[in-house]
Amino acid sequence: MAILTDRITVNPKQCGGRPCIRGMRIRVTDVLDLLAADLTAEQILAEHPDLESEDIRACLRFASERLNHPVLAA
């Protein structure tokens, strides 16, 4: 199993610095939006042949880790 940082990359010069998958121009939010639209992992992989199933799991892990941090009071 690849570690998250191998799958999710952030480059300020790519996609506005938003997290992407393995340096491609497929954003984590793109994959999450497709999952939220009720596409299966198999459908997503068929639409985006450059993706791997581990990329989809990495997107979910990334989102989970981001949401798991407490929000600081302003």
PyMOL Python script that loads the backbone (N, CA, C, O; Angstrom):
from pymol import cmd

cmd.read_pdbstr("""\
ATOM      1  N   MET A   1       0.842  -1.175   0.000  1.00  0.00           N
ATOM      2  CA  MET A   1       0.000   0.000   0.000  1.00  0.00           C
ATOM      3  C   MET A   1       0.892   1.245   0.000  1.00  0.00           C
ATOM      4  O   MET A   1       1.780   1.384   0.841  1.00  0.00           O
ATOM      5  N   ALA A   2       0.647   2.126  -0.934  1.00  0.00           N
ATOM      6  CA  ALA A   2       1.433   3.357  -1.025  1.00  0.00           C
ATOM      7  C   ALA A   2       1.014   4.313   0.090  1.00  0.00           C
ATOM      8  O   ALA A   2      -0.135   4.311   0.532  1.00  0.00           O
ATOM      9  N   ILE A   3       1.951   5.115   0.525  1.00  0.00           N
ATOM     10  CA  ILE A   3       1.595   6.112   1.532  1.00  0.00           C
ATOM     11  C   ILE A   3       0.931   7.304   0.842  1.00  0.00           C
ATOM     12  O   ILE A   3       1.129   7.541  -0.350  1.00  0.00           O
ATOM     13  N   LEU A   4       0.153   8.034   1.605  1.00  0.00           N
ATOM     14  CA  LEU A   4      -0.662   9.113   1.074  1.00  0.00           C
ATOM     15  C   LEU A   4       0.148  10.136   0.290  1.00  0.00           C
ATOM     16  O   LEU A   4      -0.295  10.599  -0.761  1.00  0.00           O
ATOM     17  N   THR A   5       1.312  10.489   0.780  1.00  0.00           N
ATOM     18  CA  THR A   5       2.113  11.512   0.112  1.00  0.00           C
ATOM     19  C   THR A   5       2.651  11.042  -1.232  1.00  0.00           C
ATOM     20  O   THR A   5       3.080  11.865  -2.040  1.00  0.00           O
ATOM     21  N   ASP A   6       2.640   9.753  -1.487  1.00  0.00           N
ATOM     22  CA  ASP A   6       3.034   9.244  -2.801  1.00  0.00           C
ATOM     23  C   ASP A   6       1.910   9.420  -3.818  1.00  0.00           C
ATOM     24  O   ASP A   6       2.164   9.501  -5.020  1.00  0.00           O
ATOM     25  N   ARG A   7       0.696   9.479  -3.347  1.00  0.00           N
ATOM     26  CA  ARG A   7      -0.475   9.544  -4.220  1.00  0.00           C
ATOM     27  C   ARG A   7      -1.038  10.948  -4.357  1.00  0.00           C
ATOM     28  O   ARG A   7      -1.474  11.330  -5.444  1.00  0.00           O
ATOM     29  N   ILE A   8      -1.039  11.722  -3.285  1.00  0.00           N
ATOM     30  CA  ILE A   8      -1.625  13.058  -3.286  1.00  0.00           C
ATOM     31  C   ILE A   8      -0.501  14.079  -3.282  1.00  0.00           C
ATOM     32  O   ILE A   8       0.339  14.093  -2.382  1.00  0.00           O
ATOM     33  N   THR A   9      -0.494  14.929  -4.293  1.00  0.00           N
ATOM     34  CA  THR A   9       0.555  15.939  -4.423  1.00  0.00           C
ATOM     35  C   THR A   9      -0.059  17.332  -4.453  1.00  0.00           C
ATOM     36  O   THR A   9      -1.199  17.521  -4.878  1.00  0.00           O
ATOM     37  N   VAL A  10       0.717  18.291  -3.998  1.00  0.00           N
ATOM     38  CA  VAL A  10       0.291  19.690  -4.030  1.00  0.00           C
ATOM     39  C   VAL A  10       1.417  20.494  -4.672  1.00  0.00           C
ATOM     40  O   VAL A  10       2.553  20.491  -4.198  1.00  0.00           O
ATOM     41  N   ASN A  11       1.083  21.172  -5.746  1.00  0.00           N
ATOM     42  CA  ASN A  11       2.040  21.995  -6.467  1.00  0.00           C
ATOM     43  C   ASN A  11       1.382  23.357  -6.682  1.00  0.00           C
ATOM     44  O   ASN A  11       0.351  23.436  -7.351  1.00  0.00           O
ATOM     45  N   PRO A  12       1.951  24.427  -6.133  1.00  0.00           N
ATOM     46  CA  PRO A  12       1.342  25.750  -6.275  1.00  0.00           C
ATOM     47  C   PRO A  12       1.139  26.179  -7.726  1.00  0.00           C
ATOM     48  O   PRO A  12       0.312  27.050  -7.998  1.00  0.00           O
ATOM     49  N   LYS A  13       1.878  25.583  -8.660  1.00  0.00           N
ATOM     50  CA  LYS A  13       1.781  25.964 -10.074  1.00  0.00           C
ATOM     51  C   LYS A  13       0.803  25.079 -10.853  1.00  0.00           C
ATOM     52  O   LYS A  13       0.669  25.211 -12.070  1.00  0.00           O
ATOM     53  N   GLN A  14       0.126  24.182 -10.144  1.00  0.00           N
ATOM     54  CA  GLN A  14      -0.780  23.256 -10.812  1.00  0.00           C
ATOM     55  C   GLN A  14      -2.136  23.273 -10.111  1.00  0.00           C
ATOM     56  O   GLN A  14      -2.214  23.109  -8.894  1.00  0.00           O
ATOM     57  N   CYS A  15      -3.187  23.469 -10.875  1.00  0.00           N
ATOM     58  CA  CYS A  15      -4.569  23.456 -10.360  1.00  0.00           C
ATOM     59  C   CYS A  15      -4.736  24.394  -9.170  1.00  0.00           C
ATOM     60  O   CYS A  15      -5.457  24.084  -8.222  1.00  0.00           O
ATOM     61  N   GLY A  16      -4.074  25.526  -9.227  1.00  0.00           N
ATOM     62  CA  GLY A  16      -4.218  26.521  -8.162  1.00  0.00           C
ATOM     63  C   GLY A  16      -3.718  26.050  -6.809  1.00  0.00           C
ATOM     64  O   GLY A  16      -4.147  26.569  -5.778  1.00  0.00           O
ATOM     65  N   GLY A  17      -2.826  25.083  -6.796  1.00  0.00           N
ATOM     66  CA  GLY A  17      -2.280  24.585  -5.534  1.00  0.00           C
ATOM     67  C   GLY A  17      -3.194  23.594  -4.832  1.00  0.00           C
ATOM     68  O   GLY A  17      -2.928  23.197  -3.697  1.00  0.00           O
ATOM     69  N   ARG A  18      -4.267  23.192  -5.500  1.00  0.00           N
ATOM     70  CA  ARG A  18      -5.178  22.217  -4.895  1.00  0.00           C
ATOM     71  C   ARG A  18      -4.553  20.819  -4.954  1.00  0.00           C
ATOM     72  O   ARG A  18      -3.793  20.513  -5.873  1.00  0.00           O
ATOM     73  N   PRO A  19      -4.875  19.978  -3.974  1.00  0.00           N
ATOM     74  CA  PRO A  19      -4.333  18.617  -3.970  1.00  0.00           C
ATOM     75  C   PRO A  19      -4.758  17.843  -5.211  1.00  0.00           C
ATOM     76  O   PRO A  19      -5.932  17.834  -5.580  1.00  0.00           O
ATOM     77  N   CYS A  20      -3.796  17.198  -5.845  1.00  0.00           N
ATOM     78  CA  CYS A  20      -4.022  16.418  -7.064  1.00  0.00           C
ATOM     79  C   CYS A  20      -3.518  14.995  -6.851  1.00  0.00           C
ATOM     80  O   CYS A  20      -2.878  14.680  -5.848  1.00  0.00           O
ATOM     81  N   ILE A  21      -3.823  14.166  -7.811  1.00  0.00           N
ATOM     82  CA  ILE A  21      -3.408  12.768  -7.738  1.00  0.00           C
ATOM     83  C   ILE A  21      -2.140  12.568  -8.558  1.00  0.00           C
ATOM     84  O   ILE A  21      -2.129  12.778  -9.771  1.00  0.00           O
ATOM     85  N   ARG A  22      -1.090  12.165  -7.889  1.00  0.00           N
ATOM     86  CA  ARG A  22       0.208  11.823  -8.495  1.00  0.00           C
ATOM     87  C   ARG A  22       0.688  12.836  -9.523  1.00  0.00           C
ATOM     88  O   ARG A  22       1.214  12.458 -10.570  1.00  0.00           O
ATOM     89  N   GLY A  23       0.511  14.109  -9.235  1.00  0.00           N
ATOM     90  CA  GLY A  23       1.025  15.148 -10.117  1.00  0.00           C
ATOM     91  C   GLY A  23       0.216  15.356 -11.381  1.00  0.00           C
ATOM     92  O   GLY A  23       0.575  16.186 -12.216  1.00  0.00           O
ATOM     93  N   MET A  24      -0.874  14.611 -11.535  1.00  0.00           N
ATOM     94  CA  MET A  24      -1.735  14.799 -12.701  1.00  0.00           C
ATOM     95  C   MET A  24      -2.683  15.971 -12.418  1.00  0.00           C
ATOM     96  O   MET A  24      -2.732  16.490 -11.303  1.00  0.00           O
ATOM     97  N   ARG A  25      -3.407  16.363 -13.414  1.00  0.00           N
ATOM     98  CA  ARG A  25      -4.368  17.449 -13.240  1.00  0.00           C
ATOM     99  C   ARG A  25      -5.754  16.922 -12.865  1.00  0.00           C
ATOM    100  O   ARG A  25      -6.777  17.497 -13.236  1.00  0.00           O
ATOM    101  N   ILE A  26      -5.759  15.839 -12.139  1.00  0.00           N
ATOM    102  CA  ILE A  26      -6.997  15.299 -11.574  1.00  0.00           C
ATOM    103  C   ILE A  26      -6.950  15.612 -10.080  1.00  0.00           C
ATOM    104  O   ILE A  26      -6.126  15.079  -9.336  1.00  0.00           O
ATOM    105  N   ARG A  27      -7.861  16.492  -9.668  1.00  0.00           N
ATOM    106  CA  ARG A  27      -7.858  16.939  -8.275  1.00  0.00           C
ATOM    107  C   ARG A  27      -8.545  15.918  -7.363  1.00  0.00           C
ATOM    108  O   ARG A  27      -9.402  15.149  -7.800  1.00  0.00           O
ATOM    109  N   VAL A  28      -8.157  15.930  -6.112  1.00  0.00           N
ATOM    110  CA  VAL A  28      -8.814  15.095  -5.107  1.00  0.00           C
ATOM    111  C   VAL A  28     -10.306  15.401  -5.099  1.00  0.00           C
ATOM    112  O   VAL A  28     -11.125  14.486  -5.019  1.00  0.00           O
ATOM    113  N   THR A  29     -10.662  16.671  -5.180  1.00  0.00           N
ATOM    114  CA  THR A  29     -12.079  17.038  -5.157  1.00  0.00           C
ATOM    115  C   THR A  29     -12.828  16.504  -6.371  1.00  0.00           C
ATOM    116  O   THR A  29     -14.023  16.224  -6.276  1.00  0.00           O
ATOM    117  N   ASP A  30     -12.162  16.358  -7.501  1.00  0.00           N
ATOM    118  CA  ASP A  30     -12.811  15.773  -8.684  1.00  0.00           C
ATOM    119  C   ASP A  30     -13.266  14.349  -8.379  1.00  0.00           C
ATOM    120  O   ASP A  30     -14.394  13.968  -8.693  1.00  0.00           O
ATOM    121  N   VAL A  31     -12.393  13.579  -7.773  1.00  0.00           N
ATOM    122  CA  VAL A  31     -12.718  12.189  -7.440  1.00  0.00           C
ATOM    123  C   VAL A  31     -13.805  12.145  -6.369  1.00  0.00           C
ATOM    124  O   VAL A  31     -14.738  11.349  -6.465  1.00  0.00           O
ATOM    125  N   LEU A  32     -13.690  12.988  -5.357  1.00  0.00           N
ATOM    126  CA  LEU A  32     -14.702  13.005  -4.300  1.00  0.00           C
ATOM    127  C   LEU A  32     -16.062  13.416  -4.846  1.00  0.00           C
ATOM    128  O   LEU A  32     -17.085  12.864  -4.443  1.00  0.00           O
ATOM    129  N   ASP A  33     -16.080  14.376  -5.755  1.00  0.00           N
ATOM    130  CA  ASP A  33     -17.345  14.794  -6.379  1.00  0.00           C
ATOM    131  C   ASP A  33     -17.977  13.654  -7.171  1.00  0.00           C
ATOM    132  O   ASP A  33     -19.195  13.478  -7.146  1.00  0.00           O
ATOM    133  N   LEU A  34     -17.151  12.880  -7.874  1.00  0.00           N
ATOM    134  CA  LEU A  34     -17.681  11.745  -8.628  1.00  0.00           C
ATOM    135  C   LEU A  34     -18.253  10.686  -7.694  1.00  0.00           C
ATOM    136  O   LEU A  34     -19.300  10.106  -7.981  1.00  0.00           O
ATOM    137  N   LEU A  35     -17.579  10.431  -6.585  1.00  0.00           N
ATOM    138  CA  LEU A  35     -18.101   9.488  -5.604  1.00  0.00           C
ATOM    139  C   LEU A  35     -19.408  10.003  -5.004  1.00  0.00           C
ATOM    140  O   LEU A  35     -20.351   9.237  -4.804  1.00  0.00           O
ATOM    141  N   ALA A  36     -19.457  11.300  -4.721  1.00  0.00           N
ATOM    142  CA  ALA A  36     -20.676  11.893  -4.164  1.00  0.00           C
ATOM    143  C   ALA A  36     -21.827  11.859  -5.161  1.00  0.00           C
ATOM    144  O   ALA A  36     -22.993  11.843  -4.764  1.00  0.00           O
ATOM    145  N   ALA A  37     -21.507  11.847  -6.451  1.00  0.00           N
ATOM    146  CA  ALA A  37     -22.524  11.764  -7.502  1.00  0.00           C
ATOM    147  C   ALA A  37     -22.956  10.311  -7.727  1.00  0.00           C
ATOM    148  O   ALA A  37     -23.682  10.011  -8.675  1.00  0.00           O
ATOM    149  N   ASP A  38     -22.504   9.422  -6.852  1.00  0.00           N
ATOM    150  CA  ASP A  38     -22.910   8.017  -6.848  1.00  0.00           C
ATOM    151  C   ASP A  38     -22.236   7.161  -7.917  1.00  0.00           C
ATOM    152  O   ASP A  38     -22.741   6.092  -8.258  1.00  0.00           O
ATOM    153  N   LEU A  39     -21.104   7.617  -8.451  1.00  0.00           N
ATOM    154  CA  LEU A  39     -20.341   6.749  -9.352  1.00  0.00           C
ATOM    155  C   LEU A  39     -19.566   5.746  -8.508  1.00  0.00           C
ATOM    156  O   LEU A  39     -19.117   6.061  -7.406  1.00  0.00           O
ATOM    157  N   THR A  40     -19.418   4.570  -9.021  1.00  0.00           N
ATOM    158  CA  THR A  40     -18.617   3.565  -8.329  1.00  0.00           C
ATOM    159  C   THR A  40     -17.146   3.780  -8.662  1.00  0.00           C
ATOM    160  O   THR A  40     -16.802   4.496  -9.602  1.00  0.00           O
ATOM    161  N   ALA A  41     -16.297   3.151  -7.877  1.00  0.00           N
ATOM    162  CA  ALA A  41     -14.865   3.240  -8.155  1.00  0.00           C
ATOM    163  C   ALA A  41     -14.563   2.697  -9.546  1.00  0.00           C
ATOM    164  O   ALA A  41     -13.710   3.233 -10.253  1.00  0.00           O
ATOM    165  N   GLU A  42     -15.253   1.649  -9.934  1.00  0.00           N
ATOM    166  CA  GLU A  42     -15.045   1.056 -11.255  1.00  0.00           C
ATOM    167  C   GLU A  42     -15.419   2.033 -12.367  1.00  0.00           C
ATOM    168  O   GLU A  42     -14.724   2.115 -13.380  1.00  0.00           O
ATOM    169  N   GLN A  43     -16.508   2.772 -12.184  1.00  0.00           N
ATOM    170  CA  GLN A  43     -16.927   3.759 -13.181  1.00  0.00           C
ATOM    171  C   GLN A  43     -15.921   4.904 -13.279  1.00  0.00           C
ATOM    172  O   GLN A  43     -15.613   5.382 -14.371  1.00  0.00           O
ATOM    173  N   ILE A  44     -15.418   5.333 -12.139  1.00  0.00           N
ATOM    174  CA  ILE A  44     -14.428   6.412 -12.122  1.00  0.00           C
ATOM    175  C   ILE A  44     -13.153   5.964 -12.841  1.00  0.00           C
ATOM    176  O   ILE A  44     -12.582   6.715 -13.632  1.00  0.00           O
ATOM    177  N   LEU A  45     -12.719   4.751 -12.564  1.00  0.00           N
ATOM    178  CA  LEU A  45     -11.510   4.226 -13.211  1.00  0.00           C
ATOM    179  C   LEU A  45     -11.715   4.077 -14.717  1.00  0.00           C
ATOM    180  O   LEU A  45     -10.781   4.279 -15.493  1.00  0.00           O
ATOM    181  N   ALA A  46     -12.933   3.724 -15.133  1.00  0.00           N
ATOM    182  CA  ALA A  46     -13.216   3.599 -16.567  1.00  0.00           C
ATOM    183  C   ALA A  46     -13.192   4.967 -17.245  1.00  0.00           C
ATOM    184  O   ALA A  46     -12.747   5.084 -18.387  1.00  0.00           O
ATOM    185  N   GLU A  47     -13.669   6.007 -16.548  1.00  0.00           N
ATOM    186  CA  GLU A  47     -13.682   7.367 -17.107  1.00  0.00           C
ATOM    187  C   GLU A  47     -12.305   8.012 -17.098  1.00  0.00           C
ATOM    188  O   GLU A  47     -12.007   8.865 -17.934  1.00  0.00           O
ATOM    189  N   HIS A  48     -11.472   7.606 -16.159  1.00  0.00           N
ATOM    190  CA  HIS A  48     -10.128   8.181 -15.999  1.00  0.00           C
ATOM    191  C   HIS A  48      -9.103   7.052 -15.982  1.00  0.00           C
ATOM    192  O   HIS A  48      -8.669   6.631 -14.910  1.00  0.00           O
ATOM    193  N   PRO A  49      -8.713   6.557 -17.152  1.00  0.00           N
ATOM    194  CA  PRO A  49      -7.823   5.380 -17.210  1.00  0.00           C
ATOM    195  C   PRO A  49      -6.446   5.594 -16.593  1.00  0.00           C
ATOM    196  O   PRO A  49      -5.736   4.622 -16.335  1.00  0.00           O
ATOM    197  N   ASP A  50      -6.054   6.836 -16.350  1.00  0.00           N
ATOM    198  CA  ASP A  50      -4.760   7.079 -15.700  1.00  0.00           C
ATOM    199  C   ASP A  50      -4.823   6.842 -14.192  1.00  0.00           C
ATOM    200  O   ASP A  50      -3.788   6.713 -13.537  1.00  0.00           O
ATOM    201  N   LEU A  51      -6.028   6.786 -13.647  1.00  0.00           N
ATOM    202  CA  LEU A  51      -6.179   6.554 -12.213  1.00  0.00           C
ATOM    203  C   LEU A  51      -6.050   5.078 -11.887  1.00  0.00           C
ATOM    204  O   LEU A  51      -6.274   4.210 -12.731  1.00  0.00           O
ATOM    205  N   GLU A  52      -5.683   4.819 -10.641  1.00  0.00           N
ATOM    206  CA  GLU A  52      -5.609   3.460 -10.104  1.00  0.00           C
ATOM    207  C   GLU A  52      -6.522   3.393  -8.885  1.00  0.00           C
ATOM    208  O   GLU A  52      -6.819   4.420  -8.274  1.00  0.00           O
ATOM    209  N   SER A  53      -6.958   2.219  -8.537  1.00  0.00           N
ATOM    210  CA  SER A  53      -7.883   2.087  -7.407  1.00  0.00           C
ATOM    211  C   SER A  53      -7.288   2.653  -6.121  1.00  0.00           C
ATOM    212  O   SER A  53      -8.012   3.193  -5.286  1.00  0.00           O
ATOM    213  N   GLU A  54      -5.985   2.532  -5.962  1.00  0.00           N
ATOM    214  CA  GLU A  54      -5.331   3.088  -4.776  1.00  0.00           C
ATOM    215  C   GLU A  54      -5.441   4.620  -4.752  1.00  0.00           C
ATOM    216  O   GLU A  54      -5.442   5.214  -3.674  1.00  0.00           O
ATOM    217  N   ASP A  55      -5.532   5.254  -5.901  1.00  0.00           N
ATOM    218  CA  ASP A  55      -5.706   6.711  -5.954  1.00  0.00           C
ATOM    219  C   ASP A  55      -7.043   7.117  -5.331  1.00  0.00           C
ATOM    220  O   ASP A  55      -7.122   8.110  -4.608  1.00  0.00           O
ATOM    221  N   ILE A  56      -8.072   6.354  -5.612  1.00  0.00           N
ATOM    222  CA  ILE A  56      -9.386   6.664  -5.055  1.00  0.00           C
ATOM    223  C   ILE A  56      -9.371   6.497  -3.539  1.00  0.00           C
ATOM    224  O   ILE A  56      -9.907   7.338  -2.818  1.00  0.00           O
ATOM    225  N   ARG A  57      -8.770   5.433  -3.058  1.00  0.00           N
ATOM    226  CA  ARG A  57      -8.647   5.239  -1.608  1.00  0.00           C
ATOM    227  C   ARG A  57      -7.810   6.350  -0.982  1.00  0.00           C
ATOM    228  O   ARG A  57      -8.104   6.795   0.128  1.00  0.00           O
ATOM    229  N   ALA A  58      -6.778   6.796  -1.680  1.00  0.00           N
ATOM    230  CA  ALA A  58      -5.946   7.881  -1.157  1.00  0.00           C
ATOM    231  C   ALA A  58      -6.754   9.175  -1.043  1.00  0.00           C
ATOM    232  O   ALA A  58      -6.573   9.935  -0.092  1.00  0.00           O
ATOM    233  N   CYS A  59      -7.635   9.427  -1.998  1.00  0.00           N
ATOM    234  CA  CYS A  59      -8.496  10.622  -1.930  1.00  0.00           C
ATOM    235  C   CYS A  59      -9.396  10.569  -0.702  1.00  0.00           C
ATOM    236  O   CYS A  59      -9.565  11.569  -0.004  1.00  0.00           O
ATOM    237  N   LEU A  60      -9.962   9.418  -0.446  1.00  0.00           N
ATOM    238  CA  LEU A  60     -10.824   9.266   0.732  1.00  0.00           C
ATOM    239  C   LEU A  60     -10.033   9.419   2.020  1.00  0.00           C
ATOM    240  O   LEU A  60     -10.490  10.068   2.961  1.00  0.00           O
ATOM    241  N   ARG A  61      -8.848   8.823   2.064  1.00  0.00           N
ATOM    242  CA  ARG A  61      -7.985   8.968   3.249  1.00  0.00           C
ATOM    243  C   ARG A  61      -7.588  10.420   3.455  1.00  0.00           C
ATOM    244  O   ARG A  61      -7.596  10.922   4.580  1.00  0.00           O
ATOM    245  N   PHE A  62      -7.242  11.092   2.364  1.00  0.00           N
ATOM    246  CA  PHE A  62      -6.838  12.499   2.431  1.00  0.00           C
ATOM    247  C   PHE A  62      -7.966  13.343   3.010  1.00  0.00           C
ATOM    248  O   PHE A  62      -7.743  14.153   3.909  1.00  0.00           O
ATOM    249  N   ALA A  63      -9.178  13.152   2.492  1.00  0.00           N
ATOM    250  CA  ALA A  63     -10.333  13.916   2.988  1.00  0.00           C
ATOM    251  C   ALA A  63     -10.595  13.613   4.458  1.00  0.00           C
ATOM    252  O   ALA A  63     -10.881  14.520   5.239  1.00  0.00           O
ATOM    253  N   SER A  64     -10.501  12.364   4.830  1.00  0.00           N
ATOM    254  CA  SER A  64     -10.723  11.976   6.213  1.00  0.00           C
ATOM    255  C   SER A  64      -9.705  12.625   7.153  1.00  0.00           C
ATOM    256  O   SER A  64     -10.060  13.130   8.218  1.00  0.00           O
ATOM    257  N   GLU A  65      -8.456  12.605   6.748  1.00  0.00           N
ATOM    258  CA  GLU A  65      -7.418  13.213   7.586  1.00  0.00           C
ATOM    259  C   GLU A  65      -7.608  14.720   7.710  1.00  0.00           C
ATOM    260  O   GLU A  65      -7.395  15.285   8.782  1.00  0.00           O
ATOM    261  N   ARG A  66      -8.007  15.373   6.620  1.00  0.00           N
ATOM    262  CA  ARG A  66      -8.234  16.814   6.663  1.00  0.00           C
ATOM    263  C   ARG A  66      -9.398  17.174   7.580  1.00  0.00           C
ATOM    264  O   ARG A  66      -9.345  18.175   8.296  1.00  0.00           O
ATOM    265  N   LEU A  67     -10.450  16.354   7.556  1.00  0.00           N
ATOM    266  CA  LEU A  67     -11.629  16.637   8.376  1.00  0.00           C
ATOM    267  C   LEU A  67     -11.465  16.217   9.822  1.00  0.00           C
ATOM    268  O   LEU A  67     -12.238  16.639  10.682  1.00  0.00           O
ATOM    269  N   ASN A  68     -10.488  15.408  10.098  1.00  0.00           N
ATOM    270  CA  ASN A  68     -10.292  14.891  11.437  1.00  0.00           C
ATOM    271  C   ASN A  68      -9.572  15.862  12.348  1.00  0.00           C
ATOM    272  O   ASN A  68      -9.463  15.601  13.546  1.00  0.00           O
ATOM    273  N   HIS A  69      -9.082  16.962  11.831  1.00  0.00           N
ATOM    274  CA  HIS A  69      -8.389  17.943  12.664  1.00  0.00           C
ATOM    275  C   HIS A  69      -9.390  18.924  13.246  1.00  0.00           C
ATOM    276  O   HIS A  69     -10.289  19.390  12.546  1.00  0.00           O
ATOM    277  N   PRO A  70      -9.238  19.238  14.529  1.00  0.00           N
ATOM    278  CA  PRO A  70     -10.187  20.187  15.137  1.00  0.00           C
ATOM    279  C   PRO A  70     -10.060  21.576  14.506  1.00  0.00           C
ATOM    280  O   PRO A  70      -8.971  22.008  14.128  1.00  0.00           O
ATOM    281  N   VAL A  71     -11.175  22.247  14.405  1.00  0.00           N
ATOM    282  CA  VAL A  71     -11.187  23.599  13.870  1.00  0.00           C
ATOM    283  C   VAL A  71     -10.781  24.551  14.984  1.00  0.00           C
ATOM    284  O   VAL A  71     -11.302  24.491  16.097  1.00  0.00           O
ATOM    285  N   LEU A  72      -9.846  25.426  14.663  1.00  0.00           N
ATOM    286  CA  LEU A  72      -9.392  26.400  15.658  1.00  0.00           C
ATOM    287  C   LEU A  72     -10.384  27.538  15.751  1.00  0.00           C
ATOM    288  O   LEU A  72     -10.880  28.019  14.732  1.00  0.00           O
ATOM    289  N   ALA A  73     -10.680  27.976  16.972  1.00  0.00           N
ATOM    290  CA  ALA A  73     -11.606  29.095  17.162  1.00  0.00           C
ATOM    291  C   ALA A  73     -10.960  30.381  16.653  1.00  0.00           C
ATOM    292  O   ALA A  73      -9.771  30.621  16.862  1.00  0.00           O
ATOM    293  N   ALA A  74     -11.755  31.190  15.992  1.00  0.00           N
ATOM    294  CA  ALA A  74     -11.231  32.452  15.446  1.00  0.00           C
ATOM    295  C   ALA A  74     -11.223  33.527  16.490  1.00  0.00           C
ATOM    296  O   ALA A  74     -10.816  34.654  16.212  1.00  0.00           O
TER     297      ALA A  74
END
""", "prot")
cmd.dss("prot")
cmd.show_as("cartoon", "prot")
cmd.util.cbc("prot")
cmd.orient("prot")
